[in-house]
Amino acid sequence: MTLQISKVRSPKPAKGSVISRLNKVFVFQIIFISIATVGGVIGAAKVVEDVLIKEALIGEAEFFWAHKEKYVEFPLPKTMNLTGYLVYDDDYSMVPEALQGITEQYQRIELNDKNPIAYVTEQQGAKLYLIFEEAQVSKLALYFGITPLIIVLLIVYLPAFISYVFSKRAFSPVLQLVNRLESTNVSRAGLHDLQFDDIKVVGNHDVNTLIDAFEDFSARITELINRERNFSRYASHELRTPLTVLRGSMSLLKRQELTEKGQQLVNRMQPMIEDMQALIEALLMLSRDEVIAISEEPVMINDLLKSTVADTIRLFDPREIQLNWQPKHLIQAYLPEQLFSIVIGNLVRNACIYSQDPASITVQIDGPQIIIEDNGKGMSAAELARIMEPFYRADEHGEEKGFGLGLSIVDMICRQCQWDIAFESEEGHWTRAILTLPEVDILASTQKATT
């Protein structure tokens, strides 16, 4: 089973993408144009009501008074929308009651369940009330206002939409280029598999130049990566043969009866060979894409952990290292056993190297967490922040030897397997590594249940 970590892509434009920005601009244009157009119509309606109608009533009143002076029996205005009332000596018996409460020359009143506009003028001891029923005029304005409004909006919206479509189409090759780069797993397929010929657009010089630059860049990167990987792979392979001979010869020497000085030499050579083996494995792992094989059956973590810890501690014979085995839970999980053993082996190996005699290693299983703690000299906060860096060693001039790749490999494996690794340390006392495994089944617990 191969573990591949991939993102689920949403059909919606990503936040901050060019398409999302174009959408925002288009929506903003539509909203702004709509507000401006509707505001213009409402403003025009207010102008009609406050200016044109008022001016018309004033003109109507002046026309009536001018003719009233000449013809005493000149009739009051009476049309479908305009009605006139004349009051002499404050006698309101012949006019609607609503006219008696008028306090302004031009205002709306409540009359017959409507709100017409009333205009009052006074001349020759008489008051002229003109009542304008603008309902019909408003309907006409509404009809003749909505139709031009719709036409104007369509005229404005259509070019805006066409501009949006052409802008989106112009950016389409760039978006395809971005999607192609995002969807390509460089670690698996290689940069040389990136092909952009189907994205190129005839006549679009800018996009085609950008694509050509990406193709050239990817080809150069691919060549450099392959050169580095091949060198590491071939160098590691060539080193394995002499190393295998050295390890076999070392095993034969350990079985011989050696002098004290000879035994000391063997004891000094043994960890150096193990360091070389670890370096070769690190180079091989860093030079190739690892296919993570997940176990088909759940792995009993406790058994695999204990055997890996015991095998790692055994490498430090004849040094005596005490193991404090503290499993609080019995757990199992589906995981790559080989990679898990590499991670645990590196963590325990570091703990053994940096433990102070009498050496003591504590291994604890607490739910999904595996905690490995030594009794070494610890690390400062600055050193702790850099321990994952390749070839970094906190104490380069100390007695402990190494290449500084162990924890880099641990970090790489944990990121590939989606495990969480954290470190804690108290300078001068201890260092603790905490490995958290996802989706762990807890089968049993050594802790007593509390009520």
N, C-alpha and C positions, 0 to 999 in steps of 0.2 A: 504494500500500500504506500502510495507516495503522497506526502503532505505538501500541498500547494496553497499558499495563502493568497487569496485574491479578493479584490474589492467588488462589492455589488454595485453596479452602476445604475444610476437613476436616469430615467428618460428625461427628467427635467434638467434645464440648464444649470450648471454648477454656479453657486453663488460667487459673484465676482468675475464670471466669464464674460466674453465679448457679447454673446447672445443675450445674456441676462441684462447687460448694460443697454444693449439696443432695445430690448423690451421695455426697460424703464424709461428710456428716452421717448419711445413711441407712445407709451401710456401717458407720460407727462405732457407730450404734445396734444394728445387727444383731450385730456382733462383741461389743459390751459385753453385750447381753442373753444371747447364747449362752454367753459365758464365765461370766456370773453364774448362769445356769440349770444349766450343766454342773457348775460349782463347787458349787452347792447340792446337786446329786444326789450328787457325790463326798463332800461333807461329811456328807450324811445316811448314806451307806454306812459312812463311818468311825465315825459315831455308833452305827450299828447294831452294828458289829463291836466297838468299844472300850467301849461302854457297855451296850447292851442284852444282847448275848451274854454279856459278862462277868457282868453282874448275874444273868442266867439261870443260868449255871454256879454262881455263888456260892449262889443260892437252891436249886439242885438238890443241891449238896453238903450244905448245912445240913439239907435235908429228909432226905437219906440218913442222916446221922449221928444225927439226932433219932430216926428209926425204928430204926436199928441198935441203939440203947441199949435199946429196948423189945423188939425181935425180933432175936435173934442171927442168925437165918437170913433176915433181910430181903434180898431180891435186889438185886444191883447194877443200876444203870440200863442198859437195853438197848433202844434204839429205832433207827429208820432213820438218825438223825443223831447220836445220843449213845450212847457206849459207856463203861462204867465198869470200872476195874480196881482191885483191892484188894491191897496188898502188906503182908505181915507180916514183921517182923524182917529187912527188906532182902532178902527172898527174891523175886528178879525172874524166877524160872524160868517162871512162868505168865503173864508179861506181855510185850508186845513189847519188843525190845531198845532201841528208840528212846526208851523212857520212862526208861531208866537215865541218860541224859545230860541230863536236865532240871535246869536250874540256877535257874530262876525259877518263881514260883508260876503265872504266866499267860504263855504263849508259844506260838509255832507250832513244830511239829516235822515231820520228814520221816517219813512212815509210808505204806507201800504206794503209793509214787509220788505221794503227795498231801501237802498241807501243812495238816493239821487244827490246830485250837486245842486245847492241853492245859492243864488246870487242876488244880493239885495242892493237896490239904489233908491235914493230918496230925492224928490224934486217937486216943487210947487205944492208942498204940504202933503204929498202922497208918497207911498212906498211901493216900489215895483219889485215883486218876487218872481224871479225866473227859476223854474225847476227843470233841470236838464237830466233826462233819463238816458245815461250813456250805455245802458246794457246792449242795445243793438249795435251801437258804435263799437263797443268792446268786442262783441262777437265778430263783427266784421274785421276789426283790428287783429283779433285772435286768428281768424281764418287766413287773413291775408298776411299775418305775421309768421304763423307756423310754416306755411308753405315756402316763403322765401328763406326762413331759417333752415328748413330741411335741405333746401337746394344749396344754400351757402355751406352748410356743414358737409354735405356730400362733396361739393367742389373742393373744400379744404381737406377733408379726410382722405379722399382718393389720392391726391399727390403725396400726402403723408404716408399712406399705406404703401404706395408704389416705391417711395424712397426707402421705407423700411425693408421691403422685399429685396430691393436691389442691394441695400447695405448688407443684409444677411447673406445674400448670394455672393457678394464680394468677399465676405469673411469666411465663407464656407470652406475653401481650401485650407485656410489657417486652422479652422476648428478640426477638420479631418486630420491635419498634421498632428495637432495636440492629442486627439483621441488615439491616433496610431501609436504615438510615443507612450501614452499612458497604458495602453493595452498590451504592449510588448514586454514580456518578461525577459529582460536582458540576460539575467543570470542563467536562464535555461536555453533560450533560443539563440542568443548572441546578437550583437548589434548588426552583424552582416545580414541578418534576416529582415532588417527594416527596409522595405521597398516603398517608394513614394511615387512611382511612375503613374499610378492611377489617380493621383491627387493633382498632378500638374494640369494647369489650365492654359489653353492656347491663348496667347496674347496677354497673359497676366505675368509680366516680367518680374515684378516684385516677389510674387509667391514662388515662381519657378526658381528664382535666384536663392530664395530662402531654403527651398527643398534641396537644391543642388549643394548648398553649404552643409545641410544636415547629412546628406548622403556621404559627402567627402569626410565630414567630421566623424561619422559613425564608422567609416572604413578605417580611418587612422586609429581610432580608439580600439576597434576590434583587433587590428594588427598588433598593437601594443599589449593588449590583454592576453592574446594568444601567445605572444612571445614570452611574456612573464610566466604564464601558466606552464608552458612547455619546459621552460628552464627549470622551474621548481619541480615539475614532475620528473624530468629526466635526472636532475641532480639527486632528488630523493631516492629514485630507483637505483641509481648507481651506488649510493651510499649504503643501501640496505645489504648488499652482498658482503662487503667487508665487515659491516656491523654484525651480521649473522655469524661470521667466522669468529669474531671477537667474543660474542656472547657464548658460543659453543666452547671456545677455548677457555673462557673464564669458568664455565661450569666444570670442565675437566680439572682445572687448577684447584678449584675449591674442594675437590674430592681427594687431592693429593695431600700427603703429609708435608707441609711447608714449614720453613723456619718462621720465627716470629716476624722477621723483617719481610719475608715473602708474603706472609699473611696480611701484613699491613699494606703492602703494595696491592694485593688483590682487593682488599677492602676499599682502597682509594679508587681503584679502577672501576669497580662495580657500579657505584652511583654515576660515574662519568658516562659509562655505556648506557645506563638507563636514561640519562639526560639526552644523550645523542638520539636514542630511540624516540623519546618524546618530541625532540626537535624535528625529526624526520616525519613523524605522524602529523605534526602541526603543519609542516610545509605541504604535505600531501593534501591535507584538509583545506588549507587556504588556497591551494592551486586548482581545485576542482569544485564543481557544483555538487553538493551532497544531495543524494536522493534519500529522503528520510523514510526508512521502512518501519512502519508502525506494526507492532505485533498483532497478529490475528486473534490471539487469545489474551485475556487480561493478565498482566504480569504482577506477581506477588512482590511488591516493592520491598517489603521487609527482608525477604530472602536475598534478592538481588543486591540490595544495599549492603547487607552484612557481609556477603561474600566479596563484593568489590572492595569494601573497606579493609577486610582481612587480607586480601591479596596485595593491596597497596602497602599496608603496614609491614607485610612480610618482606618487601623489598628493602627495608631498612635494617634487616638483620646484620650484625648481632646487636644492634641498638635496641634496648627494651623500651617499648612504647605501650603504655596502658590504654586500653580501650574501654571507655564508659558507655555501654550500650543502653540507651534509654528509650525504647519504643513505647510511646503512650497509646498508639493505635496500630492496628493491623490494617494495612491499606493495599489496594490494587488499582491498576490503571492500564489503559492501552497507551503504550509509548515505545519509542525505538530503544531497545535494550542496549545496543552498542553505544549510542550517543549518551544515554543515561550513565553508562559505566565510565565513559570518558570524562563526563562532567564530575561525577563523584570521585573518580580517581585523581583528577587534578586538584580538587578541593582538599581531599584527604592528604595528598602528597604535599601540598603547601602547608597544611596544618602540621604534618610530621617534620618538615624541614625547619619550620620556624618555632616549633615547640621547644621550651627550655627543659633540660633534664632536672629531675625525672619527668620525662615527657608524658603528657596525658591528653588524649583526644576524646572528646565527648560527641557522640552521635545521637541525635534525638529525632524521633518521628512524632510530630504534633499535628494531627489532621493531615492537610495537604502539604505541610511544611516539613522539610528535612533540614535540620540545623546541625552544622558541624563546627565545633569550637575547639580551639587549642589553648594552651597555657603559655603562649609565647610572649614576646615583648610588645605586641600590639603595634598600632600605626597611628600617626597623627591624622588630623582631618584632611590635610593637604595630600598626604600619601594615599589615604583611603579614596580620595576623589580620582586618582590617576591609575588605580591598580588594573583597570581594564585596558589600558593603553598597551599596544604591542611593544614588546622589548623593554617595557618599563619595569625596573626593579627598585623597590623602596630602599634597599640597602645594597648598593652596587659593590661596595668594598668590604662587605661582611664575609664571614666564613661560608655562608650558604651560597651555593652556585646555582645558576640557572640561566635561562634565555629570555625570560619575561614574556613567554607566549602562552603559558598555561591558562591564565585567566582570560586572555583574549579569545582563546578557543572556547572556553566556557561561555563567554558572553555571546559569541557567534552562534553556538549551538542553542543557547537559551532563547535567543531572538528567533531562530528558525523554528524551534519547537513551541514557541509561545509560552515558555516557562519564565518565571520571574526570579531573578537572582539579586540578592542584596547582601551588603556586608556591614558589619558593625565592629567596632574595636575600641578598646580602652588601652591607651598607651601605657606600656609597662606591665600589662597583665594578660590580655587575651585578644583574640580576633575571632569573630563568629561569621560564618557564611550561612545564609538562609535561602534555600531553594524551595520555591512554591510551585507545585504541579497543579494544573487545571484538571477538572473532571476526575477527581479521585474518589473511589468508593471506599468508605470506611467500613470494614467488616467487623471489627471488634475494638474494644477500648480497655486499657488496663486501669483506668480511673474509675473509682467507685461512684455510683450514681448518688446524687444528693437530692433530698426532698425539700 
